Amino acid sequence: MDILLNPGPVNISERVRKSLLRPDICHREPEFIDLQNSVRQKILDIYSLELDWAAVLMTGSGTSAVEAMLTSMVSDNDHVLILENGVYGERMTRICEIHEITHTVLHHDWECGIDLTMLEDRLKQDISHIALVHHETTTGRLNDISKISALAHQHNVSLLLDAVSSFGAEEIRFADWNISACAATANKCLHGVPGISFAIVNREAIQQANKTNTLYLDLKTYLHQQDQGGTPFTQSIQVLYALDEALEEHSESGGWQSRRDDYRQKMQLLNSRLASLNFIPLIDPNETSCVLVTYLLPIKTDYQEFHDFLKENGFVIYSGQGELATKVFRLSLMGAVSNADIERLIDRIVEFINK
Ligand SMILES: *Cc1c(COP(=O)(O)O)cnc(C)c1O
């Protein structure tokens, strides 16, 4: 099987794979509700969240949870400030346009961190929420939420966080950061399979939100029915089996801190090997997540050739998006990837360079 170095879906463990074979069940029967309750609780447990928070599960990829969060957490008179420094921030703007959510955009080039002076200036407007990406997978940048939320706090603004590619492996300080809701998915740092995503919502914040202009994506409907031991629509049951098992594995191995340590250790190995081959990272390694790193393609290297050579040797790497497509490549360390896999990858890269 190929080693997947793309940012999700990830290589799953044998244990998670086996869980996909559990019995067929009906989503209106108690055994499904037990499964749903188990997953909802385990998600909250990762960040030791209490009863003022709820995990809301839905069938769909990560974007569905982000779209559900933006459409379910705001009211008619709210004004969302969107911070863009990559594809996923820009996607949140698109969602707000489509759903006619009142918003302002603070745009940055993809290589840049969030400009706090500009942010402070924009917050002088009447802003209710900041929508932003925690780990911007476009570049691997981990946005500095502590600093951003400190400014948000001063203006009584809460955060809507896309944590799709950080949840379960990076620190998320729900209360300190004044988070209203955060969106995530089964198949990235949690090592499940694709098909289920979720939002963690602050119960008080979702109760205050009064705008509803979507049927399938309305988190209030999901929350209400899931709290009552139900589900509004058919959930992806086998995917929930896998997520339940992946969450168990996550917890047994020591939670988000251990997952971060594990990714960091592998990242260090990868970065030191690539540095010795004179590869240059796109952004400052101190500002990069533990999950994914972007490197400049060596001069005269064609991405497709590089990709295809590694694919023939069992490694799937990931291209850049937009303008970066011909300039960079990305490597993600989510999923069942070992140090030995990284060493083998480096050997193949050396082989490619010397061809
Ligand atoms: C992967 C990802 C998403 C969602 O992508 P899907 O393809 O819908 O799962 C959203 N935001 C970020 C930051 C991501 O990395």
The ligand as an SDF file (V2000), in Angstrom:
LIG
                    3D

 15 15  0  0  0  0  0  0  0  0999 V2000
   -8.7840   19.4620    4.5870 C   0  0  0  0  0  0  0  0  0  0  0  0
   -9.2070   20.7960    5.0400 C   0  0  0  0  0  0  0  0  0  0  0  0
  -10.5400   21.2200    4.9470 C   0  0  0  0  0  0  0  0  0  0  0  0
  -11.6590   20.3880    4.3970 C   0  0  0  0  0  0  0  0  0  0  0  0
  -11.4110   19.6870    3.2410 O   0  0  0  0  0  0  0  0  0  0  0  0
  -12.3840   18.4950    2.7820 P   0  0  0  0  0  0  0  0  0  0  0  0
  -11.7770   18.0910    1.4910 O   0  0  0  0  0  0  0  0  0  0  0  0
  -13.7410   19.0480    2.6600 O   0  0  0  0  0  0  0  0  0  0  0  0
  -12.3090   17.4410    3.8480 O   0  0  0  0  0  0  0  0  0  0  0  0
  -10.8780   22.4490    5.4790 C   0  0  0  0  0  0  0  0  0  0  0  0
   -9.9490   23.2270    6.0670 N   0  0  0  0  0  0  0  0  0  0  0  0
   -8.6660   22.8530    6.1920 C   0  0  0  0  0  0  0  0  0  0  0  0
   -7.7220   23.7590    6.9030 C   0  0  0  0  0  0  0  0  0  0  0  0
   -8.2450   21.6330    5.6650 C   0  0  0  0  0  0  0  0  0  0  0  0
   -6.9600   21.2530    5.7900 O   0  0  0  0  0  0  0  0  0  0  0  0
  1  2  1  0
  2  3  1  0
  2 14  2  0
  3  4  1  0
  3 10  2  0
  4  5  1  0
  5  6  1  0
  6  7  2  0
  6  8  1  0
  6  9  1  0
 10 11  1  0
 11 12  2  0
 12 13  1  0
 12 14  1  0
 14 15  1  0
M  END
$$$$
